Amino acid sequence: MADNRHTTEKMLTWEDLSVEGREKLLKERGSIVLGRLLMIAAVIFIFILFLPWRQTIPGKGIVTALRPEDRPQTIQNQIGGRIERWAVREGDEVKRGDTILVISEISQSYFDPELPLRLQEQLDAKRSSEDAALQKMKATEAQINALGSGLHYQLESAQNKVLQSQNVVKIDSADLLATQSLYETSVARLTRYEQGYKDGLFSLTDIETRRLNLQNDRAKVVSAENKLTNSRQALVNASIELDNIKAKYQESLAKAQSDLGSALSTKASAQGDIAKLRNEITNIDIRRGLYVVRAPQDGYIVKTLKAGIGENIKDGESVATLQPKKPLLAAELYVNAIDVPLILDESDTRLQFEGWPSVQFSGWPSVAVGTFAGKVTVIDKVSSQNGQYRLLVRPADPVPEGDEPWPVQLRLGSGVYGRVVLNSVPLWYEIWRQLNGFPPSLEREPKEETLK
C-alpha cells in the first residue's frame, strides 16, 4: 500500500503542483545552478591567474635613422654668393655630386676674371726677386772669401814688416852699444894722454888728435842713437799698419756680412710672398669650384630653404634639406626612468608603426597581429628633456620565423609604439605588481657594461 502511494507521488506533474510548490522548487534549483556557475567561474579565474604573462616595457617615439649620416641633413654653401640658378626642385632625387644650386661672386676682391693670371704674374716677379737675392748672397759670400784671402796676404806682409823693423831695432841697438863702448874707450884714452902730456910723455899734437877722435866718436854715438830711434819708430809704424789692416778687414767683413744678411732677408721675404701668392692662387681655384653647390650623397631634396634668383646668401648658410636615399632605419623610443635598468642590449622589442593596422597584446606578444620585431641597440646614458630615456631599436636580423621585415614604405619621423619584451611571469604576479606599482622583474642580471 505504501509503495503504491510513493509511486503515485512520483507520477505528479508540474501542473499538479500548487503555486507555492512551484516557487519552492524554483528557488532550490536556482541556488544549485548559481552555485555551480560561481564555482566554474572561480575555477576559470584561478586557472587564468596561473597563465603565463609576458612582461613588457612600453615606449613611444618616432622612426629615425640608426646612423648619423642617414638622418636628414641641411646642404650648406661654403662661400657667400648670389643665387643664379636652381638645378633641383623639392622632391627630386639626386646623386652624389649632382648640382643643387649655382651661385656667382659677390666679393669685390674676386671680381676680376683674370685674377689667377694677375696673381701668377706677381708670383713670377717674386720668384725673380728671390733669384736676385740668391745671386746677391752668392756674390757677397764670394766677396767675403776674397776678403779673407786678401787679408791673409796683407797680414803676412805687415807681419814681415814688423819682424823686419824688430830686427833693425836689434841691429841699431847693437851698433849703439858698440859706438858707446868705442866712445868710452876714446874718453879713457884721452884722459891718459892728457896725464901723459902733463908728465911730458906726449906732445900737444897727440892730445889734439885724441880730442878730435873723441868728438868723432861722440858724433857716431849720437848718430847711432838717432838711427835706433828711427828704427823703433818704424817698428811702431809697422805695428800700427798691421792693426789698420785688421781693422779695415773687420770693417769690410762686417759690411759684407750685413749685405749677406740683407740678401738673406730679401730672399726670405720673397719666399714668404711666394708662399702667400701660391696659397691665394690655390684658394681662388678652389673658391671658383664652390660656385656650384653639390649633393653630398644620394638622396631626395625634401625642402629648399632659399627662394628666388638673385638673392644673396652668406657663407655657411643652409640652402636645402636632403634626406639620404637608403637610411638604416631604427625606432626611437622613450621609456620611463624606472624601467631603464631592466632593459638590456639586444632585448627583443615588438613595434607598431602608425599607418599599419595591428592588434597589440601586452602580455601575449606572440599572438599580436601587425607588429614587427626589433632589437634594442642603443640605451642613452642620460635622460632627455622630458625626463625619459631614449632607446634606439633596429630591425631584428635575421627576421624571426612568422614575422615580416619592416615595411619599406616607412618614412623618418612617423610615429611608432613599442614594447620591450622581458621575461614571463604568472598573471597573478603581474596583477599584484601593477597594483603595487613595482617595476617588472628580470630574467637575468644586466651586464655590467650596460649599467655603466
C-alpha positions in Angstrom: 0.0 0.0 0.0 2.9 2.4 0.9 4.7 1.6 -2.4 1.6 2.5 -4.4 1.4 5.8 -2.6 5.0 6.6 -3.3 4.6 5.7 -6.9 1.6 7.9 -7.1 3.6 10.9 -5.7 6.4 10.4 -8.2 3.9 10.5 -11.1 2.9 14.0 -10.1 3.5 16.5 -13.0 4.3 20.3 -13.0 0.6 21.0 -13.4 -0.2 19.0 -10.3 2.0 21.3 -8.1 0.5 24.2 -6.4 1.9 27.8 -6.8 3.7 27.6 -3.5 5.3 24.3 -4.5 6.3 25.6 -7.8 8.1 28.7 -6.2 9.9 26.5 -3.7 11.1 24.1 -6.4 12.4 27.0 -8.5 14.3 28.5 -5.6 16.0 25.3 -4.8 17.1 24.7 -8.4 18.3 28.3 -8.9 20.6 28.2 -5.9 22.1 25.0 -7.2 22.7 26.4 -10.7 24.1 29.7 -9.3 26.5 27.8 -7.1 27.7 25.7 -9.9 28.2 28.8 -12.1 30.2 30.6 -9.4 32.3 27.5 -8.8 33.0 27.2 -12.5 33.9 30.9 -12.7 36.2 30.6 -9.7 38.0 27.7 -11.2 38.4 29.5 -14.5 39.6 32.7 -12.7 42.1 30.7 -10.7 43.3 28.9 -13.9 43.7 32.3 -15.6 45.7 33.6 -12.7 48.3 31.0 -13.3 48.5 31.5 -17.1 51.9 32.9 -18.2 52.1 36.6 -18.8 54.9 38.2 -20.8 56.1 41.4 -19.1 56.8 44.3 -21.3 58.0 47.9 -21.0 56.0 50.3 -23.2 57.5 53.2 -25.1 56.5 55.8 -27.7 58.6 57.6 -30.3 59.3 58.1 -33.9 61.1 56.4 -36.8 64.6 57.7 -37.2 67.9 56.6 -38.8 70.4 54.5 -36.9 73.5 56.1 -38.4 74.0 59.9 -38.2 74.8 60.1 -41.9 71.4 58.6 -42.8 69.4 61.3 -41.0 68.0 64.4 -42.7 70.7 67.0 -43.3 71.0 70.5 -44.5 73.1 71.4 -47.5 75.2 74.5 -47.0 77.2 76.7 -49.3 80.8 77.2 -48.2 81.1 80.7 -49.7 78.8 83.7 -49.9 77.3 84.4 -53.3 74.3 85.4 -55.4 71.8 82.8 -56.5 72.0 82.4 -60.3 70.2 79.1 -60.9 68.4 76.3 -59.1 69.1 72.8 -60.6 66.6 70.9 -58.4 63.0 71.1 -57.1 61.6 69.8 -53.9 61.1 66.0 -54.1 63.7 65.4 -56.7 66.1 62.5 -56.4 69.8 63.4 -56.6 73.0 61.5 -56.8 76.2 62.4 -55.0 77.9 65.3 -56.8 74.7 66.5 -58.6 74.3 70.2 -58.9 71.9 71.7 -56.4 72.5 75.4 -56.8 74.7 77.7 -58.9 75.9 81.0 -57.3 78.0 83.9 -58.5 80.6 86.0 -56.8 79.7 89.0 -54.6 83.0 89.8 -53.1 84.9 92.7 -54.8 88.2 91.0 -54.1 87.3 88.3 -56.7 85.5 90.2 -59.4 88.5 90.3 -61.8 88.1 87.3 -64.2 91.8 87.4 -64.8 92.7 87.3 -61.2 94.6 84.0 -61.3 96.7 85.4 -64.2 97.4 88.5 -62.3 98.5 86.6 -59.2 100.6 84.3 -61.4 102.4 87.4 -62.8 103.1 88.6 -59.2 104.3 85.1 -58.4 106.8 85.2 -61.3 108.0 88.6 -60.2 108.6 87.4 -56.6 110.4 84.4 -57.9 112.7 86.7 -59.9 113.3 88.7 -56.7 114.1 85.5 -54.9 116.6 84.6 -57.7 118.2 88.1 -57.5 118.5 87.8 -53.7 120.1 84.4 -54.2 122.6 85.8 -56.7 123.5 88.6 -54.3 124.0 86.1 -51.5 126.4 84.2 -53.7 128.3 87.4 -54.7 128.5 88.5 -51.1 129.8 85.1 -50.0 132.5 85.3 -52.7 133.4 88.8 -51.5 133.8 87.5 -48.0 136.0 84.7 -49.3 138.1 87.2 -51.3 138.4 89.4 -48.2 139.7 86.5 -46.3 142.2 85.6 -48.9 143.4 89.3 -49.3 143.7 89.7 -45.6 145.9 86.6 -45.4 148.5 88.1 -47.7 148.2 91.6 -46.3 148.7 90.2 -42.8 151.7 88.2 -43.8 153.3 91.3 -45.5 152.5 93.5 -42.5 153.8 90.9 -40.0 157.0 90.6 -42.1 157.5 94.4 -41.9 157.0 94.2 -38.2 159.6 91.5 -38.0 162.0 93.4 -40.2 161.5 96.5 -38.1 162.2 94.5 -34.9 165.4 93.1 -36.5 166.5 96.6 -37.5 165.9 97.8 -34.0 168.0 95.0 -32.6 170.8 95.8 -35.1 170.7 99.5 -34.3 170.7 98.7 -30.6 173.9 96.6 -31.1 175.5 99.4 -33.2 174.6 101.9 -30.5 176.2 99.8 -27.8 179.3 99.3 -29.9 179.6 103.0 -30.6 179.1 103.9 -26.9 181.8 101.4 -26.0 184.2 103.0 -28.5 183.3 106.4 -27.2 184.0 105.3 -23.6 187.4 103.9 -24.8 188.2 107.2 -26.5 187.4 109.1 -23.3 189.7 106.8 -21.3 192.5 107.2 -23.8 192.1 111.0 -23.9 192.4 111.0 -20.1 195.6 109.0 -20.2 197.1 111.2 -23.0 196.3 114.3 -21.0 198.1 112.9 -18.0 201.0 111.8 -20.2 201.1 115.3 -21.7 201.4 116.8 -18.2 204.2 114.3 -17.5 205.9 115.2 -20.8 205.3 111.9 -22.4 203.1 113.1 -25.3 203.1 116.2 -27.4 200.3 118.7 -27.8 199.6 117.4 -31.3 198.8 113.9 -29.9 196.4 115.5 -27.4 194.6 117.4 -30.1 194.4 114.3 -32.3 192.9 112.3 -29.4 190.4 115.1 -28.7 189.4 115.2 -32.4 188.9 111.4 -32.3 186.7 111.8 -29.2 184.5 114.3 -31.0 184.1 111.9 -33.9 183.2 109.0 -31.6 180.7 111.3 -29.8 179.1 112.1 -33.2 178.9 108.4 -34.0 177.1 107.7 -30.7 174.5 110.5 -31.4 174.1 109.1 -35.0 173.6 105.6 -33.6 171.1 106.8 -31.1 169.1 108.7 -33.8 169.2 105.6 -36.0 167.9 103.4 -33.2 165.1 105.9 -32.5 164.1 105.8 -36.2 164.2 102.0 -36.2 161.9 102.0 -33.2 159.6 104.5 -34.8 159.5 102.3 -37.9 158.6 99.3 -35.7 155.7 101.3 -34.2 154.5 102.3 -37.6 154.7 98.7 -38.8 152.6 97.6 -35.8 150.1 100.3 -36.5 149.9 99.3 -40.1 149.2 95.7 -39.1 146.4 96.9 -36.7 145.0 99.1 -39.5 144.9 96.2 -41.9 143.0 94.1 -39.3 140.6 97.0 -38.6 139.9 97.6 -42.3 139.3 93.8 -42.8 136.8 93.7 -39.9 135.0 96.8 -41.4 134.9 95.3 -44.9 133.8 91.9 -43.4 131.1 93.5 -41.3 129.7 95.4 -44.4 129.8 92.2 -46.5 128.1 90.2 -43.8 125.5 93.0 -43.5 124.9 92.8 -47.2 124.6 89.0 -46.9 122.1 89.3 -44.1 120.1 91.8 -46.2 120.1 89.5 -49.2 119.0 86.6 -47.0 116.2 88.7 -45.5 115.1 89.7 -49.0 115.2 86.0 -50.1 113.1 85.0 -47.0 110.6 87.8 -47.7 110.3 86.8 -51.3 109.8 83.2 -50.3 107.1 84.2 -47.9 105.4 86.3 -50.6 105.7 83.4 -53.0 104.0 81.0 -50.5 101.3 83.6 -49.9 100.6 84.1 -53.6 100.6 80.3 -54.2 98.1 79.9 -51.4 95.9 82.7 -52.9 96.0 81.1 -56.3 95.1 77.7 -54.9 92.3 79.3 -52.8 90.9 81.1 -55.8 90.9 77.8 -57.8 89.1 76.1 -55.0 86.7 79.0 -54.5 85.7 79.0 -58.1 84.9 75.3 -57.8 82.5 76.2 -54.9 80.2 78.4 -57.1 78.3 75.1 -57.7 76.6 73.6 -54.6 76.5 69.9 -54.9 74.7 67.0 -53.2 77.0 65.3 -50.6 75.3 61.9 -51.0 72.4 60.1 -52.8 69.0 61.1 -51.5 65.9 63.3 -52.0 65.6 67.1 -51.8 63.0 67.4 -49.0 62.8 71.2 -48.9 64.6 74.2 -50.3 65.4 76.8 -47.6 66.1 79.7 -50.0 63.9 81.1 -52.8 64.3 83.1 -55.9 67.0 84.2 -58.3 69.4 87.0 -57.5 69.1 86.6 -53.7 72.4 86.9 -51.8 73.3 84.2 -49.3 76.0 84.2 -46.7 78.8 81.6 -46.4 77.8 78.6 -44.3 74.1 79.3 -44.9 71.7 76.3 -45.3 70.0 76.2 -48.7 68.2 72.9 -48.8 67.3 69.8 -46.7 68.4 66.4 -48.0 67.1 63.0 -47.0 69.6 60.2 -47.7 68.2 57.6 -50.1 68.7 54.3 -48.2 68.8 55.0 -44.5 69.3 52.3 -42.0 66.0 52.7 -40.1 65.6 52.5 -36.3 62.8 53.2 -33.9 63.5 55.9 -31.4 61.5 55.0 -28.2 61.3 56.9 -24.9 60.7 54.9 -21.7 60.4 55.8 -18.1 63.5 56.0 -15.9 62.2 53.3 -13.5 62.3 50.8 -16.4 65.7 51.6 -17.9 67.8 49.3 -15.6 65.7 46.4 -16.8 66.4 46.9 -20.5 69.4 45.1 -21.9 71.3 45.3 -25.1 69.8 43.2 -27.8 66.5 43.0 -25.9 63.6 41.8 -28.1 61.0 44.5 -28.9 57.7 44.5 -30.7 56.9 47.6 -32.7 53.6 49.0 -34.0 54.0 51.7 -36.7 51.5 54.4 -37.5 49.7 53.7 -40.7 50.0 49.9 -40.3 46.9 48.3 -38.6 47.8 45.9 -35.8 46.4 44.3 -32.7 48.7 44.5 -29.8 48.6 42.2 -26.8 50.7 43.4 -24.0 51.0 40.1 -22.1 51.0 37.8 -25.1 53.2 39.4 -27.8 53.3 36.1 -29.7 49.6 36.4 -30.6 49.9 40.1 -31.6 49.0 40.9 -35.2 50.6 43.5 -37.4 53.6 44.2 -35.2 57.2 43.9 -36.2 60.3 42.6 -34.4 63.2 44.7 -33.3 66.4 44.6 -31.1 67.5 47.3 -28.7 70.8 48.7 -30.0 71.4 51.9 -28.0 70.4 52.9 -24.5 71.1 56.6 -23.7 73.4 57.2 -20.7 71.5 60.4 -19.7 67.8 61.3 -19.7 66.2 63.5 -22.3 64.5 66.8 -21.6 61.2 65.1 -20.8 62.9 63.0 -18.1 62.6 59.8 -20.1 65.4 57.7 -21.6 65.8 57.2 -25.3 66.2 53.8 -26.9 67.2 53.0 -30.5 65.7 49.8 -31.8 67.0 48.3 -35.1 65.2 45.7 -37.2 65.7 42.1 -36.0 68.3 40.3 -38.1 67.5 37.7 -39.1 63.8 38.2 -39.1 62.1 35.7 -36.7 60.0 33.0 -38.3 56.5 34.1 -38.9 57.3 37.8 -38.8 57.7 40.2 -41.7 60.5 42.7 -42.3 59.9 46.3 -41.6 57.8 48.0 -44.3 59.8 49.6 -47.0 57.3 52.5 -47.0 58.3 53.7 -43.6 59.4 57.3 -43.5 61.5 59.1 -41.0 59.5 61.0 -38.4 56.4 58.7 -38.4 55.1 57.6 -35.1 55.9 54.2 -33.5 54.7 52.4 -30.4 56.8 49.6 -29.0 57.1 47.2 -26.1 60.4 45.8 -24.9 59.8 42.2 -24.1 61.0 40.9 -20.7 60.6 37.5 -19.0 57.4 35.6 -18.5 55.6 35.6 -15.1 52.2 34.3 -13.8 49.3 36.6 -14.4 48.6 36.9 -10.7 52.1 38.2 -10.2 51.6 40.8 -12.9 48.3 42.0 -11.3 50.0 42.2 -7.9 52.9 44.1 -9.4 50.7 46.6 -11.2 48.6 47.2 -8.1 51.7 47.9 -6.0 53.5 49.9 -8.7 56.6 47.7 -8.8 58.8 47.5 -11.9 58.9 44.4 -14.0 61.2 41.6 -12.8 64.4 40.5 -14.5 65.1 37.1 -16.1 68.8 37.7 -15.6 71.1 40.3 -14.2 72.0 43.1 -16.6 75.6 43.1 -17.9 78.0 45.4 -16.0 78.8 47.5 -19.1 75.0 48.0 -19.7 74.5 49.6 -16.3 77.6 51.9 -16.6 
